[in-house]
């Protein structure tokens, strides 16, 4: 009998509403001044399929902006209203919750006008940082970016130039921007086609250069958790606004073939504080409690990015040990070499670096076995899993960060926690308690060990890697009762092969279309769950054969279990970012059940 908790598999809280929007004229919207009717009219004009309630302050600030423009625009001729055409109001990029108050894109999107609205006065530094962040997102599509912020309370316009200088602007200047010839034709609908979350959301291991040069941003939730963690560990929640590298000189230039050494002066701790001394004494005079933080979340919620961001921030003044619960990849090696005070180690039996797999190829776990050993351990002669627990080694660090923590043996975690507490070294453990892999006893044991020691638990709840149709499809695939209603599944193919010959023809066809085959019959693309950690692919192809079926509670099972076959299936499918293909082989009943999801 196969059992599973249907809630904990995909408990991410993502809205599956569409984001198709139309541009509209701001003058038409601002003729309505009460927030209720304003919200209803905004929905009608924008073509949103869901209702968004705007507050009285949001309504008033947009109306005040337009009121300030009208007298100047009306001097431009009888057709002045057209200069307020083409705006998207309160647009949010999918997956990453990045919102823009007002956007206007030229027809080729080469020029963008961005206006942010504030009802009350705020610090100019906050205005500058928001506009700079907006420019980062917009720079992926436009060469010319016009960045303004309007503050209703003071009736003030600010403008951020191309060199990052923020200054007070004027309504006359904004009117000139609105009159630019390039903005007289504009993107009228489907703005979402210009913004791909994949362009902004990085995998730090797959894109180490972007991590190391700060070309990434955190979601609001990630940034909030970052602040809480740094406040707890350092007393300063604002320790280096992310990206954490900004203004830091602890990132090495590109170097080939050079590894860190414990004798490297650049790795020396420049603080006089020893492990444990940075902790505050408790008010009651009792023993200090060493922080143990659990950072949890399902696949694709951005745990690893946040953990590496924290490692960089903490390494500004202290040395950080970053332990990974699987084999190391080339990206780990690069990060390990380039960060002065961050040491990246594998906590598994092998310190091999796993090679990348390119589109249009089959994955094979044999590739991992052939990989060269490029990442060091601190002390030679012992396995990495035991090595980092040596007293001499662990005391070199002031912080320990553990990624994929529930893949460690429970005994190893217990020893690590005891040692870190003994020397006053705070730990952060990142893992996925919601995936079906959590049903495997060794992982449940590891999570229980962490839970017994944790002093703070934070859960990331928004999936930022998997696109929403794929997320919805996977949720229903693993439990047919967990349905999200009507979703457009155009990015998902469900195919059938009656025998292995047909399977090979179809898999070869999809490989030529740029898909990655992650599993199959006769050993094609055989994978191990641990080999897929920190990986992601644009297009994924996976095979389900006669072993798979739905039990009486409509949970997907294989060979009567939820482990050996289901776990790597989930790991593989959750790697897909853009497109997914499921090929069912010689299992007509399963095919009809899965196809029914596709046709919902």
VENLIN-V149602 format. One record per backbone hydrogen bond with DSSP energy under -1.0 kcal/mol. NH is the residue of the N-H (numbers start at 1). CO is the residue of the C=O. If there is no record, write none. Layout:
# VENLIN-V149602
{{NH CO} {NH CO}}
This chain:
# VENLIN-V149602
{{12 10} {22 46} {23 188} {24 87} {26 84} {29 25} {30 26} {32 29} {38 34} {39 35} {40 36} {41 37} {42 38} {43 39} {44 40} {45 41} {46 42} {47 43} {59 55} {60 56} {61 57} {62 58} {63 59} {64 60} {65 61} {66 62} {67 63} {68 64} {69 65} {70 66} {73 69} {74 70} {76 73} {80 77} {82 79} {83 80} {84 81} {85 82} {87 24} {88 103} {90 101} {91 100} {93 98} {96 94} {100 91} {102 115} {103 88} {104 113} {106 111} {107 185} {109 106} {112 144} {113 104} {114 146} {115 102} {116 148} {118 150} {127 123} {128 124} {129 125} {130 126} {131 127} {132 128} {133 129} {134 130} {135 131} {136 132} {137 133} {138 134} {139 135} {140 137} {141 138} {142 138} {143 110} {144 110} {146 112} {148 114} {149 158} {150 116} {151 156} {152 118} {156 151} {158 149} {159 167} {160 147} {161 165} {164 161} {167 159} {169 157} {174 170} {175 171} {176 172} {177 173} {178 174} {179 175} {180 177} {183 180} {184 181} {187 105} {190 21} {193 190} {194 191} {199 196} {200 197} {201 197} {207 203} {211 207} {212 208} {213 209} {214 211} {215 210} {216 214} {223 219} {224 220} {225 221} {226 222} {227 223} {228 224} {229 225} {230 226} {231 227} {232 228} {233 229} {234 230} {235 231} {236 230} {239 236} {246 243} {248 245} {252 338} {264 261} {267 264} {268 265} {277 274} {279 276} {285 282} {293 427} {294 456} {295 429} {296 458} {297 431} {301 298} {306 302} {307 303} {308 304} {309 305} {310 306} {311 307} {312 308} {313 309} {314 310} {315 311} {316 313} {317 314} {318 314} {320 341} {321 399} {322 343} {323 401} {324 345} {325 403} {333 329} {334 330} {335 331} {336 332} {337 333} {338 334} {339 335} {340 250} {343 320} {345 322} {347 324} {353 372} {354 328} {360 515} {363 517} {365 526} {367 364} {369 365} {370 366} {387 383} {388 384} {389 386} {390 387} {394 390} {395 391} {396 393} {397 394} {398 319} {399 319} {400 426} {401 321} {402 428} {403 323} {405 430} {407 404} {408 405} {413 409} {414 410} {415 411} {416 412} {417 413} {418 414} {419 415} {420 416} {421 417} {422 418} {423 419} {425 420} {427 291} {428 400} {429 293} {430 402} {431 295} {438 435} {439 436} {440 437} {443 440} {444 440} {445 441} {446 442} {447 443} {448 444} {449 445} {450 446} {451 447} {452 448} {453 450} {454 450} {455 292} {456 292} {458 294} {460 296} {464 300} {471 467} {472 468} {473 469} {474 470} {475 471} {476 472} {477 473} {478 474} {480 554} {482 479} {483 481} {492 489} {493 580} {495 582} {497 584} {503 499} {504 500} {505 501} {506 502} {507 503} {508 504} {509 505} {510 506} {511 507} {512 508} {514 511} {515 510} {516 539} {517 361} {518 541} {524 521} {526 523} {531 528} {532 529} {535 532} {537 575} {540 579} {541 516} {542 581} {544 583} {548 545} {549 557} {551 555} {554 551} {556 478} {557 549} {558 561} {559 547} {561 558} {567 563} {569 565} {570 566} {571 567} {572 568} {573 569} {574 570} {575 572} {576 573} {577 537} {578 538} {579 538} {580 491} {581 540} {582 493} {583 542} {584 495} {585 544} {586 497} {591 587} {592 588} {593 589} {594 590} {595 591} {596 592} {598 594} {599 595} {600 597}}
